[in-house]
Amino acid sequence: MMQMAIPVFSIMLVALFTLLTVPVLYASVAELQLKFSTAITHVSKTEK
């Protein structure tokens, strides 16, 4: 039974790591896109 517990436990750790990191990475990318889109809009409005 111990041979089966080790892979199951490691898969659960990978799933937990993914559960915590994917939303953080997604939010970071979305925030950067929003930040740069407003910066580009601000620059284009000041050039006119």
Backbone as a printed PyTorch tensor [residue, N CA C, xyz], in Angstrom:
tensor([[[  0.8220,  -1.2030,   0.0000],
         [  0.0000,   0.0000,   0.0000],
         [  0.8640,   1.2650,   0.0000]],

        [[  2.0450,   1.1940,   0.5770],
         [  2.9250,   2.3420,   0.6320],
         [  3.4060,   2.7480,  -0.7510]],

        [[  3.5850,   1.7640,  -1.6560],
         [  4.0460,   2.0830,  -2.9970],
         [  3.0240,   2.9420,  -3.7360]],

        [[  1.7670,   2.7870,  -3.4620],
         [  0.7230,   3.5700,  -4.1240],
         [  0.5530,   4.9380,  -3.4570]],

        [[  0.8710,   5.0530,  -2.1900],
         [  0.6570,   6.3030,  -1.4570],
         [  1.6310,   7.3930,  -1.9000]],

        [[  2.8360,   7.0050,  -2.2490],
         [  3.8440,   8.0050,  -2.6260],
         [  3.4550,   8.7400,  -3.9100]],

        [[  3.0930,   8.0520,  -5.0170],
         [  2.6880,   8.7870,  -6.2230],
         [  1.4070,   9.6020,  -6.0300]],

        [[  0.4770,   9.0690,  -5.2870],
         [ -0.7770,   9.7900,  -5.0540],
         [ -0.4980,  11.0710,  -4.2710]],

        [[  0.3500,  11.0020,  -3.2620],
         [  0.6830,  12.1810,  -2.4630],
         [  1.4200,  13.2170,  -3.3060]],

        [[  2.3390,  12.7590,  -4.1650],
         [  3.0770,  13.7140,  -4.9910],
         [  2.1590,  14.3670,  -6.0240]],

        [[  1.2190,  13.6120,  -6.5730],
         [  0.2580,  14.1940,  -7.5260],
         [ -0.6340,  15.2140,  -6.8210]],

        [[ -0.9990,  14.9360,  -5.5750],
         [ -1.8100,  15.8990,  -4.8250],
         [ -1.0270,  17.1830,  -4.5630]],

        [[  0.2730,  17.0830,  -4.3070],
         [  1.0910,  18.2770,  -4.1100],
         [  1.2050,  19.0880,  -5.3990]],

        [[  1.3660,  18.4160,  -6.5340],
         [  1.4300,  19.1120,  -7.8190],
         [  0.1030,  19.8060,  -8.1100]],

        [[ -1.0010,  19.1480,  -7.8140],
         [ -2.3180,  19.7430,  -8.0360],
         [ -2.5100,  20.9780,  -7.1470]],

        [[ -2.0580,  20.9050,  -5.9160],
         [ -2.1730,  22.0470,  -5.0050],
         [ -1.3050,  23.2050,  -5.4890]],

        [[ -0.0920,  22.8980,  -5.9200],
         [  0.8010,  23.9320,  -6.4420],
         [  0.1790,  24.6030,  -7.6610]],

        [[ -0.4000,  23.8170,  -8.5580],
         [ -1.0500,  24.3530,  -9.7520],
         [ -2.2700,  25.1910,  -9.3790]],

        [[ -3.0250,  24.7070,  -8.4180],
         [ -4.2210,  25.4240,  -7.9750],
         [ -3.8810,  26.8070,  -7.4270]],

        [[ -2.7220,  26.9390,  -6.8140],
         [ -2.3300,  28.2180,  -6.2270],
         [ -1.5970,  29.1230,  -7.2140]],

        [[ -0.8340,  28.5640,  -8.1370],
         [  0.0020,  29.4060,  -8.9990],
         [ -0.6910,  29.8590, -10.2790]],

        [[ -1.5430,  29.0530, -10.8560],
         [ -2.1770,  29.4310, -12.1270],
         [ -3.0350,  30.6940, -11.9860]],

        [[ -3.8930,  30.8300, -10.9850],
         [ -4.6530,  32.0800, -10.8580],
         [ -3.7730,  33.3040, -10.6160]],

        [[ -2.6870,  33.1340,  -9.8750],
         [ -1.7800,  34.2590,  -9.6210],
         [ -1.1080,  34.6960, -10.9210]],

        [[ -0.6430,  33.7470, -11.7090],
         [ -0.0120,  34.0790, -12.9850],
         [ -1.0160,  34.7140, -13.9430]],

        [[ -2.2380,  34.1920, -13.9900],
         [ -3.2680,  34.7510, -14.8630],
         [ -3.5900,  36.1980, -14.4700]],

        [[ -3.7400,  36.4320, -13.1770],
         [ -4.0500,  37.7830, -12.7120],
         [ -2.8910,  38.7330, -12.9830]],

        [[ -1.6610,  38.2630, -12.8460],
         [ -0.4990,  39.1050, -13.1240],
         [ -0.4460,  39.5160, -14.5840]],

        [[ -0.6990,  38.5670, -15.4810],
         [ -0.6900,  38.8790, -16.9100],
         [ -1.8230,  39.8350, -17.2480]],

        [[ -3.0000,  39.6070, -16.7040],
         [ -4.1300,  40.4900, -16.9610],
         [ -3.8620,  41.9020, -16.4420]],

        [[ -3.2360,  41.9990, -15.2860],
         [ -2.9270,  43.3110, -14.7180],
         [ -1.8900,  44.0470, -15.5730]],

        [[ -0.8850,  43.3300, -16.0560],
         [  0.1160,  43.9550, -16.9160],
         [ -0.4970,  44.4200, -18.2330]],

        [[ -1.3910,  43.6090, -18.7960],
         [ -2.0570,  44.0140, -20.0350],
         [ -2.8880,  45.2610, -19.8160]],

        [[ -3.5990,  45.3260, -18.7220],
         [ -4.4080,  46.4980, -18.4080],
         [ -3.5200,  47.7180, -18.1770]],

        [[ -2.4280,  47.5230, -17.4730],
         [ -1.5140,  48.6270, -17.1840],
         [ -0.9150,  49.1890, -18.4670]],

        [[ -0.4680,  48.3130, -19.3670],
         [  0.1480,  48.7820, -20.5950],
         [ -0.8760,  49.3300, -21.5860]],

        [[ -2.0940,  48.8090, -21.5720],
         [ -3.1070,  49.3450, -22.4810],
         [ -3.5220,  50.7500, -22.0590]],

        [[ -3.5800,  51.0210, -20.7580],
         [ -3.9250,  52.3720, -20.3110],
         [ -2.7560,  53.3180, -20.5430]],

        [[ -1.5240,  52.8180, -20.4390],
         [ -0.3550,  53.6560, -20.6890],
         [ -0.2890,  54.0340, -22.1620]],

        [[ -0.5820,  53.1060, -23.0460],
         [ -0.5580,  53.3840, -24.4810],
         [ -1.6870,  54.3530, -24.8380]],

        [[ -2.8480,  54.1790, -24.2370],
         [ -3.9640,  55.0850, -24.4890],
         [ -3.6270,  56.4880, -24.0030]],

        [[ -2.9900,  56.5820, -22.8500],
         [ -2.6260,  57.8760, -22.2890],
         [ -1.5950,  58.5800, -23.1830]],

        [[ -0.6340,  57.8500, -23.6990],
         [  0.3930,  58.4360, -24.5590],
         [ -0.2280,  58.8990, -25.8640]],

        [[ -1.1170,  58.0970, -26.4420],
         [ -1.7000,  58.4770, -27.7350],
         [ -2.6240,  59.6920, -27.5870]],

        [[ -3.2620,  59.8620, -26.4410],
         [ -4.1160,  61.0340, -26.2290],
         [ -3.2820,  62.3020, -26.0480]],

        [[ -2.1220,  62.1890, -25.4490],
         [ -1.2880,  63.3730, -25.2390],
         [ -0.5490,  63.7970, -26.5020]],

        [[ -0.3690,  62.8770, -27.4370],
         [  0.3300,  63.2280, -28.6890],
         [ -0.5390,  64.0210, -29.6440]],

        [[ -1.8460,  63.8880, -29.5360],
         [ -2.7460,  64.5680, -30.4780],
         [ -2.8650,  66.0350, -30.2040]]])
